[in-house]
Amino acid sequence: MDIKEIQSLIKFVAKSGASEVKLEMEDIKITIRTGSESSSESTSYVQQIPMQHNPMMQQVPVANEPAPAVEIAAKTEASEDDKYITIKSPIIGTFYRKPSPDKPVFTEVGSVINKGDVLCVIEAMKLFNDIESEVSGKIVKVLVDDSSPVEFDQPLFLVDPS
């Protein structure tokens, strides 16, 4: 979360009339207090919380069982997708393929894209963020439906760089 997003959050809370809002995410904790009885100032606290890395869990050996046909098909599909570059979501929000409801989509399957082209928009906290391509190539697959929520690092597009 950058400073502009924090400032807009403070303004939003001040206008909403809420007396206190707490927001906790993985790496940041924010408390915003407004309209206290002794003063009319708004106070905000930003505290960085260190990330804790969990040690990798050891896998328990499992008795050898014949693999189902579904897993074999999935492995074959995964090996075909290995030659493609996956474009992932840099933020949490709502995924949109169009800049507005009455405009055409940014990219279609089969579209040739260049580095820096806008592929989609992700809305987070009422801010619309253009997601630009970091690679050049051809869109092979769109992995998310329009107007769907997306998580951080969720795959959005498959791109053939050749």
N, C-alpha and C positions, 0 to 999 in steps of 0.2 A: 504494500500500500504506500503510495507516494504522498508527498505533502499536500498536493492539490486535492487529492481524494479526501484526506483528513480535514482540510479546510472546508470543503463542500459538505462533509458530514457534520461538522460543527455548525455551519450555517443552517443546515436542514433541521438539526435538533433544536436550535434556538428558535426557529420559526414554528416548529411543531408544538411548542408549549410543554414538552416533556421536561421534568425536573432533573432527571439523571438517565444516562444511557451508558451501558457497558458493552463493549465489543471485544471478544477474544477470538483470535485466530492462532494458527500454529506458531507464528513468530512475532506476534504483536498483540498488545493488550491496551485498549483505549477506554478511558472513563471520561464522559463529558457530563458536567453538572451545570445547570442553568437555573436562573430564577430563585436563588436561595433567599431566605428571609432577610439576611443581614446585608446583602448586596445584590445589585442587578447585573453583575459581570458574569460572563461565562468562563468556566475554568475547564481546561482539558489537560489530561495527563497521558503521555505516551511512554510506554515502557517496552523495551525489547526483551523478549523472553528467549533465552538460549535454546536452540533445538537439541533434543536428546536423541541420540542415535541408538536404536535398539540393536543388540548383537544379533547376527543372523541365527535363526533357529536351525538346529540340526534336524535333518530329515530322518524319520524312522524308517528302517528298511521294511519293505513290503514284500510279501511272498509273490513270486512271479506268476501272473495270471495272463491269459491270452488277452491282447488288447482288442477292444471293440472296433468294429469297422468305422465308426464315427470318428474315433481318434485318428485313424489312418487317413481318412479324408481330410481332417483338419490339418494334419501335418503336411499333406500334399498341397493344400491351399496356402498354408503358411510359407512353404518353400517357394511357391510362385510369387508371393507377396514380398519375399526377401529382396528381390531386385528393385523394389520400389522404395521411395523415400516417404516416410510418414510425416505429415505436418500435424503438430500437436497444439492444443490450446495452451496459450501462455497464462491464462487467467480463468477464474471461475465466473460463470455468467450464463446468459442466454444467447445461443447461436442463431444468427440470422444470415441467410444467403443473399439478401437484397439490402440495399441502402435504405429503402423505404418500401411500404407495401405496394405502391403503384409503379415501382421501378423494376427493371429486369434483374435477374440474378447476376452476381459478379462473375461466376465461372460455372461452366457445365462440364460434365464428363466428356472428355475429348478435347477440351479447350487447351491451347498452348499458353503457358504462363511464363513470365520472366521474373527474375529476382526483383522484388519491390512491388509487384502487382498486388492489389488488394484482393483477397480471396473471400473474405466474409467480414461480418461485424459481430463482436461479442459485447453485449450490454452487461455492465456490472455497476450496480448502485446508480442507476439512471445515467451513466456515462457510456457512450457508444465508442468502442475501440475498434479501429480498422486493424485487421490481421493481415499482414503482408507476407508474401512468399519469400522465403530465404533461399530458394532454389529456382532454377529454370527447368521447364519440362512440360509434360502433358498430364492433365488430370485424368487419373484412371478410375478413381472411385471417391464418392462423397460418403463419408462414414457416419454423418450425423444428419438427422432430419431438421428442417427449418423450424425455428422457434422452440428448439429443445434446450433444456439446461445442459451445460457441459461442465466438467470438472477440470482442474488444473492438470495438464499433461495428458488429456484425453485425445486420442487420435481423431483428427477431423477429415483429412484428405490423404489419399495415396497418389504420389506423383511419380511418373516414369521419367527419370532424368535423361534418358537417351534421346 
